[in-house]
Amino acid sequence: MKIYYAHCVALYGTKQEQRDIEILEALGFEVLNPSDQEHQEAYPKYGMPYFIDLVLSCDAIAFRALPDGRIPAGVAAEIKAGLKLIIELPNAITGRSISVDETREYLRDCGHR
């Protein structure tokens, strides 16, 4: 399966980008990375529609949000275009996780328990 790796341009060429690619490859995916030179050269000529076409050519999409949990506009557009199998690469998971008691309270509030 081929997966599109959506991430902020600030991560292009970084160790985080390489770690994410290694994780996706370990999961058995062939990774399509928009930061590859050929795609960066195409962007000025074709713009964002070029990347949307790349997303649509894949079986799945993985994305990394910013450290504060926000999703950059380009990444959000890619996610929306590729509404199929979507994987979020974890980011600051301890700050987003809630306790067992908080989970139970949430479920009670939603009427599940």
C-alpha positions as CSV (number, residue, x, y, z in Angstrom):
1,M,0.0,0.0,0.0
2,K,1.2,3.5,-0.8
3,I,0.8,6.2,1.8
4,Y,1.0,10.0,1.4
5,Y,3.0,11.6,4.3
6,A,1.4,15.1,4.9
7,H,3.5,17.3,7.2
8,C,4.4,21.0,7.6
9,V,7.2,22.3,5.3
10,A,9.1,23.2,8.5
11,L,9.7,19.4,9.0
12,Y,11.1,18.9,5.5
13,G,14.6,17.4,5.7
14,T,14.6,17.0,9.4
15,K,15.3,14.0,11.7
16,Q,11.6,14.0,12.6
17,E,10.6,13.5,9.0
18,Q,13.1,10.6,8.7
19,R,11.7,9.0,11.8
20,D,8.1,9.3,10.6
21,I,9.1,7.7,7.2
22,E,10.8,4.9,9.0
23,I,7.7,4.2,11.1
24,L,5.5,4.2,8.1
25,E,7.8,1.9,6.2
26,A,8.0,-0.4,9.2
27,L,4.2,-0.7,9.0
28,G,4.6,-1.9,5.5
29,F,3.8,1.3,3.5
30,E,5.5,2.7,0.5
31,V,5.8,6.3,1.5
32,L,5.1,9.2,-1.0
33,N,6.9,12.2,0.6
34,P,5.9,15.6,-0.8
35,S,9.3,17.0,0.3
36,D,11.1,14.9,-2.2
37,Q,12.9,17.1,-4.8
38,E,10.7,16.1,-7.7
39,H,7.6,17.3,-5.9
40,Q,9.2,20.5,-4.7
41,E,10.1,21.3,-8.2
42,A,6.6,20.7,-9.4
43,Y,4.9,22.9,-6.7
44,P,5.8,26.3,-8.2
45,K,4.4,25.2,-11.6
46,Y,1.2,23.4,-10.5
47,G,0.5,24.6,-7.0
48,M,-1.5,22.8,-4.4
49,P,-3.6,20.8,-6.9
50,Y,-0.5,18.9,-7.7
51,F,-0.2,17.6,-4.1
52,I,-4.0,16.8,-4.0
53,D,-3.5,14.6,-7.1
54,L,-0.6,12.9,-5.3
55,V,-2.9,12.3,-2.2
56,L,-5.5,10.8,-4.5
57,S,-3.0,8.4,-6.1
58,C,-2.3,6.8,-2.7
59,D,-4.2,4.2,-0.6
60,A,-3.8,6.1,2.7
61,I,-2.6,9.3,4.2
62,A,-0.5,9.9,7.3
63,F,-0.1,13.3,8.8
64,R,1.8,15.0,11.6
65,A,0.1,18.0,13.4
66,L,2.1,20.8,14.8
67,P,3.4,20.4,18.4
68,D,0.4,22.3,19.8
69,G,-2.0,20.0,17.9
70,R,-3.0,22.5,15.1
71,I,-2.9,21.3,11.5
72,P,-1.4,23.6,8.9
73,A,-3.7,24.6,6.0
74,G,-1.9,22.6,3.3
75,V,-1.9,19.5,5.5
76,A,-5.6,20.0,6.3
77,A,-6.4,20.3,2.5
78,E,-4.4,17.1,1.9
79,I,-6.3,15.2,4.7
80,K,-9.7,16.4,3.4
81,A,-8.8,15.3,-0.2
82,G,-7.7,11.9,1.0
83,L,-10.6,10.9,3.1
84,K,-9.8,7.2,3.2
85,L,-7.4,5.5,5.6
86,I,-6.0,8.3,7.7
87,I,-3.2,7.9,10.3
88,E,-2.1,10.6,12.7
89,L,1.5,10.3,13.7
90,P,1.5,10.9,17.5
91,N,2.6,14.3,18.8
92,A,2.7,15.3,22.5
93,I,0.5,12.3,23.3
94,T,0.9,12.8,27.1
95,G,-0.6,16.3,26.9
96,R,-3.6,15.0,25.0
97,S,-4.3,11.9,27.0
98,I,-6.9,11.9,29.7
99,S,-7.0,9.8,32.8
100,V,-9.2,6.8,33.4
101,D,-11.4,8.9,35.7
102,E,-11.7,11.6,33.1
103,T,-12.5,9.1,30.4
104,R,-15.3,7.6,32.6
105,E,-16.6,11.1,33.3
106,Y,-16.7,11.9,29.6
107,L,-18.5,8.6,28.8
108,R,-21.1,9.4,31.5
109,D,-21.6,12.9,30.0
110,C,-22.1,11.4,26.6
111,G,-24.7,8.9,28.0
112,H,-22.6,5.8,27.5
113,R,-22.3,4.8,31.1
